[in-house]
Amino acid sequence: MSAIRLIVGLGNPGPQYHQTRHNAGAQFLESLASRFAINLKLDPKFFGFSGRGIIADEDVRLLIPTTFMNLSGKSVAAVCQFYKIDIDEILVAYDELDFDPGIAKFKRGGSSSQNGIKDIVSSMGNQREFLRLRIGIGHPGHASKVTGYVLSKAPPEEYARIEDAIDEAMRCIPILYEQNLTKAQHRLHSFKAL
């Protein structure tokens, strides 16, 4: 497996979306940047906030697109083209309806109904073999309720579990670099926030 050179956190731009369920990926990225002292700056040519730093002795770029979620691929493709980053060198963090709050899992490739992921796949020439970090936000129970659900804030107890899962996922990133994906998955997939 190639080393991850780009870590992306998905969300919607603007203060009204801050800390909503749909912004769990962006929240992870902000926390990761803070933990590893990586400064994120608005970079218009990449349609997002980007930064560069060292995680576990690896040179890594971080990105939070400032496009809306369903246009995330525009930002990811711009960074990848500029820095010659291959599809298997990308990790994308995003909210996952199929997992309860407090659960996060790594996965490589596959399909997804998440609009940001679908747009990235489309923008990268239908290549889908990038690594994903799926952060559980739970499901409202019916498809008709999904839009309002993901764009709203979780109640405090749920939000705390999402934060705990994000924190554990951050602890697994150095394991991903220093050991391998299997070891990082083993640790993260055995975690469930109380």
N, C-alpha and C positions, 0 to 999 in steps of 0.2 A: 504494500500500500504506500502511495506517495504521502509525504508529509503534508499536513493541512497548511496552506499558505494564506487562505482567506477565510475568515469567520464572519458570517452575516447574521444579523438579527432583524427579523421582519416585524413590521408594525405599520400603523398609519401616522402621518405627520400631524402636528398641531396639538396644543395643550388639551383640547377636548377629548383626545384619545389616550392621553397619558394614563398609564396604569389600568387601562381596560384589558379585558381578557385577550383581545386580538393582538395586543402589543407585548405579549409575554416574551416573544423572541427579541424584540428591541430592548426590553427590560433586562434580559439575560446579557445582551451585548454591552449595555451600559454598565452593568455590574462587573462584567469581565474586564472592561476597560479600566474601571476604577481599581479593581483588585491588582491588576498588573501595571498600573500607572501609565496607561496608554491614552494619550490626549486625542480626543475626537474633534475634528474640525469640519465645518461645512465645506464641501468641495463640489462646486456646481458641475464640473466636468464629469463627476461620478454620480450626480443626482442623489447625493446623500452625505452623511457624516462619515468621514473615514479617518483612520489613524494607523500607525505602524509601531510595533514594539516587539519585545522579546517575551515569549512564554516557553518555559522549560528549554531554554537555549535555542529556540527556533525563532526565526524572523517571521512575524505574522502580521497580516493586515486585517483590520477590523472595519466593518461597514454596517451602517444603518441607513437603508434607502429612505429618501424623503419623498419618494413617489408614494402614491397610495398603494395599498397592499397588492391589488390586482395588476400593478405595473412594476412590481419589484424587479423583474427580469431586466428591465432597461438599465437599472443601476448596477446590478451584478455583472451583466454582460460588458458594461463600459469598463469596470475595474479589471475584469479578466482579460479583455482585449488589450488594455493599456499595459498591464504587467505580465502578459503571457502566462496566465494562470489556467491550468487544465481543470477539466470538470471534476476529476478525482482528488483535486487539491482544495476543494471547497467544503466547508461545513455551514449549513444553514439552520438556524434555530427559529422555531415557530410554535404557535399555539396548536394543540391537538385536541379536538373534540372527543375523540375516542378513548382518551385516558382521563381518569378522575384527577382533580387537583391534588398535587402532592406526588405525582408520578411523572417521571421524565425518562425518555429512552432514546438511545442512538439507533439509527437505521441507515443502511446504505442503499440508495436507489429505490426503485419501486414507484408505484403510482400514489397519488394523493389528491384528495378533493379540495385541499387548501388552496385558495386562489393565488397566493403569493408563490407557492411552490409550482403550481401549474404554469404561471407566467415565466418563472425562471427556466423551467424545462423548455418551454416554447422559445424563449430568447437565446437559449444555448443550443439551438439546432436540434431540439428534441432529445438531447442527451440528459439522462436522469441519474447517472451513477455518482452523484455527489452525496456526501454524508449529511444526514439530517439529525438534528436534536429536537425531538418532539416533546413539548412541555404541556402536560395535561391541564385542561381547563374545564373538563366535564362537558356534558351535553344537556341542552334544555329539555330534551324528551321528544320534541317534534321538529321536523325540518323547517316548518313555517316560523319557528321561534328563533332559529339560529342567528339571523342577522342582528336582531336586537340584543340577543344574548352576548355575542362576541364583542359587540361595540359598547357594552356596559361594563361597569366595574363589579368585580366579585365582592360578596359580603366579606367582612373582616376575617372570619375564620377560614374561609376558602382562600382568600388572598394570601393569608399567612402560609398556607400549605403550598401554594404556587411559589411563593418566595423561598420556602425551604427546599423545594425541588430545584429551583434555579441555583440556589447556593450549593447544593450537592452536585449538580451538573458542572458548575465551575470548578469544583474540587477534582472532577474527573478529567478535565481538559489536560492538565499536566500528565496524568496517567496515559492518556491517548498519545501524547508525544513521547514520553519516556519509555513506555512499554508498548502497548498496542491497543487496537480497537476492542479486541475480545476482553482484555483486562478492564478497560474503561466501562464496557458494557456490563461486565459481571458486577462491578461495584454499583453503577448507577441503577441497573435493573433490579437490584435487590433492595433498593431504597424506596420507602413510602413514608411521606410526611404524615405525622399523627394529626 
